[in-house]
Amino acid sequence: MDLQITEGQFVSWDHHRNGPTTVQVMVVDRFRITYRYADDYWDSVEATVFRSLAEHTANWRPASDEEIASFRARFRPAPQNWD
């Protein structure tokens, strides 16, 4: 299944022990997807000559309603989360 990733969308991926990670996608362009975690830390994945965006996001899926609610409940934008 090809996931169409759009700005503002919540996506999750599963970890073996720690449960799913849920992030909000902030910027999507041809070569990079930038997203933020609930603590407002931003990260990204980039297409390279070694790995495409499709490969980077192969295990991503749309976040469930429960995962989105959990993200929103924990979300604290910087600098509020610096204490």
C-alpha positions as CSV (number, residue, x, y, z in Angstrom):
1,M,0.0,0.0,0.0
2,D,1.4,3.4,-1.0
3,L,0.6,6.0,1.7
4,Q,-0.1,9.4,0.4
5,I,1.6,11.7,3.0
6,T,0.3,15.2,3.3
7,E,1.2,18.2,5.5
8,G,-0.7,18.2,8.8
9,Q,-1.4,14.5,8.6
10,F,-0.6,12.3,11.6
11,V,1.3,9.1,10.9
12,S,2.6,6.3,13.1
13,W,5.1,3.5,12.8
14,D,5.5,0.5,15.2
15,H,8.4,-0.4,17.3
16,H,9.0,-3.9,18.6
17,R,9.0,-3.1,22.3
18,N,8.0,0.6,22.7
19,G,4.7,0.6,20.9
20,P,3.9,3.0,18.1
21,T,5.6,6.4,17.4
22,T,3.1,9.0,16.3
23,V,4.2,12.2,14.6
24,Q,2.6,15.1,12.7
25,V,3.9,15.7,9.2
26,M,4.8,19.4,8.8
27,V,6.4,19.7,5.3
28,V,6.4,17.5,2.3
29,D,8.4,18.1,-0.8
30,R,9.9,16.1,-3.5
31,F,13.0,15.1,-1.5
32,R,12.1,15.4,2.1
33,I,9.4,14.9,4.7
34,T,9.7,16.9,7.9
35,Y,7.7,15.9,10.9
36,R,7.4,16.8,14.6
37,Y,7.0,14.7,17.8
38,A,4.7,15.5,20.7
39,D,7.6,17.4,22.4
40,D,7.9,19.7,19.3
41,Y,11.2,18.1,18.3
42,W,11.4,18.3,14.5
43,D,13.0,15.6,12.4
44,S,13.0,14.6,8.7
45,V,13.7,11.8,6.3
46,E,15.3,12.6,3.0
47,A,15.6,10.8,-0.4
48,T,19.2,10.0,-1.2
49,V,20.9,8.0,-3.9
50,F,20.9,5.1,-1.4
51,R,17.3,5.2,-0.2
52,S,14.0,6.7,-1.6
53,L,11.3,8.4,0.4
54,A,9.1,5.4,-0.3
55,E,11.7,3.2,1.4
56,H,12.0,5.5,4.4
57,T,8.3,5.6,4.9
58,A,7.4,2.0,4.0
59,N,6.4,1.2,7.6
60,W,4.5,4.4,8.2
61,R,0.7,4.2,8.4
62,P,-2.1,6.7,9.1
63,A,-2.4,7.2,12.9
64,S,-5.5,5.9,14.6
65,D,-7.9,8.2,16.3
66,E,-6.5,7.0,19.7
67,E,-2.9,7.7,18.6
68,I,-3.9,11.2,17.4
69,A,-5.7,12.0,20.7
70,S,-2.6,10.8,22.7
71,F,-0.3,13.0,20.6
72,R,-2.5,16.0,21.1
73,A,-2.8,15.4,24.9
74,R,1.0,15.2,25.2
75,F,1.9,18.0,22.7
76,R,3.8,20.9,24.2
77,P,5.3,23.3,21.8
78,A,8.7,24.8,22.5
79,P,9.6,26.7,24.7
80,Q,6.9,25.4,27.0
81,N,8.6,22.0,27.0
82,W,12.0,23.3,28.0
83,D,11.4,23.0,31.8
